[in-house]
Amino acid sequence: MGRYTASLDIMDSNPFIVIEVVDTHFPSLETFDTFLRMSKESPFLIFFYYLSKGPYFNQVIKPKRRNGYFTFRFSHFISDGSFVSALESGVT
């Protein structure tokens, strides 16, 4: 879990960021329900990174320079109590 550290404000414009790494199985129903509830009650964004589905569901853009930043593009996330497919919603 992480968030912007220059400010301690917890608000929609400064949410907690969670990256759920899915390796062998999706989270349990109890965990998934907790993610939905957390994102509905507090400013949480939960992104899903599928290890076995590499470039099909995820995109990692490597930096051109040695000290550059990686860019991740996720295909699914939870926001405001809803599981969203970025591909279907137009968010990329």
TORSETOR-924989 format. One record per residue (C-alpha): x, y, z; residue number from 1. Coordinates in steps of 0.25 Angstrom, whole numbers. Example, Ala and Ser with C-alpha at 12.3 -4.5 7.8 and 13.67 -1.06 7.14 Angstrom:
<atoms>
[atom [49; -18; 31]; 1]
[atom [55; -4; 29]; 2]
</atoms>
This chain:
<atoms>
[atom [0; 0; 0]; 1]
[atom [5; 14; -3]; 2]
[atom [1; 28; -5]; 3]
[atom [7; 42; -7]; 4]
[atom [16; 45; 5]; 5]
[atom [17; 60; 4]; 6]
[atom [3; 62; 10]; 7]
[atom [-4; 54; 21]; 8]
[atom [-18; 58; 15]; 9]
[atom [-26; 46; 12]; 10]
[atom [-36; 50; 1]; 11]
[atom [-41; 46; -12]; 12]
[atom [-31; 55; -19]; 13]
[atom [-20; 48; -11]; 14]
[atom [-24; 33; -9]; 15]
[atom [-17; 21; -4]; 16]
[atom [-12; 12; -15]; 17]
[atom [-12; -3; -14]; 18]
[atom [-6; -12; -24]; 19]
[atom [-11; -27; -23]; 20]
[atom [-2; -36; -30]; 21]
[atom [-10; -48; -35]; 22]
[atom [0; -60; -37]; 23]
[atom [-7; -74; -36]; 24]
[atom [-21; -70; -32]; 25]
[atom [-30; -58; -30]; 26]
[atom [-33; -52; -16]; 27]
[atom [-43; -60; -8]; 28]
[atom [-57; -55; -8]; 29]
[atom [-56; -50; 7]; 30]
[atom [-43; -42; 2]; 31]
[atom [-50; -37; -10]; 32]
[atom [-62; -32; -2]; 33]
[atom [-53; -25; 7]; 34]
[atom [-46; -18; -5]; 35]
[atom [-60; -13; -10]; 36]
[atom [-64; -8; 4]; 37]
[atom [-50; -1; 7]; 38]
[atom [-51; 6; -7]; 39]
[atom [-66; 10; -4]; 40]
[atom [-63; 16; 10]; 41]
[atom [-49; 22; 8]; 42]
[atom [-41; 27; -3]; 43]
[atom [-35; 14; -8]; 44]
[atom [-31; 10; -22]; 45]
[atom [-28; -5; -23]; 46]
[atom [-21; -9; -36]; 47]
[atom [-19; -23; -40]; 48]
[atom [-6; -28; -46]; 49]
[atom [-7; -42; -53]; 50]
[atom [7; -49; -53]; 51]
[atom [4; -60; -62]; 52]
[atom [-4; -51; -72]; 53]
[atom [8; -42; -75]; 54]
[atom [6; -33; -87]; 55]
[atom [-9; -38; -89]; 56]
[atom [-15; -31; -77]; 57]
[atom [-3; -23; -72]; 58]
[atom [6; -13; -79]; 59]
[atom [20; -9; -74]; 60]
[atom [27; 2; -82]; 61]
[atom [42; 1; -79]; 62]
[atom [49; 14; -77]; 63]
[atom [58; 19; -89]; 64]
[atom [69; 24; -79]; 65]
[atom [75; 17; -68]; 66]
[atom [70; 26; -57]; 67]
[atom [56; 27; -64]; 68]
[atom [42; 22; -58]; 69]
[atom [35; 10; -61]; 70]
[atom [20; 12; -66]; 71]
[atom [10; 1; -62]; 72]
[atom [-4; 0; -69]; 73]
[atom [-14; -8; -62]; 74]
[atom [-26; -14; -68]; 75]
[atom [-35; -16; -55]; 76]
[atom [-36; -8; -43]; 77]
[atom [-46; -5; -31]; 78]
[atom [-51; 9; -29]; 79]
[atom [-63; 14; -21]; 80]
[atom [-68; 0; -18]; 81]
[atom [-68; -5; -32]; 82]
[atom [-59; -14; -40]; 83]
[atom [-55; -8; -53]; 84]
[atom [-49; -13; -66]; 85]
[atom [-41; -1; -71]; 86]
[atom [-42; -7; -85]; 87]
[atom [-57; -7; -85]; 88]
[atom [-59; 7; -78]; 89]
[atom [-49; 14; -87]; 90]
[atom [-39; 17; -76]; 91]
[atom [-25; 14; -80]; 92]
</atoms>
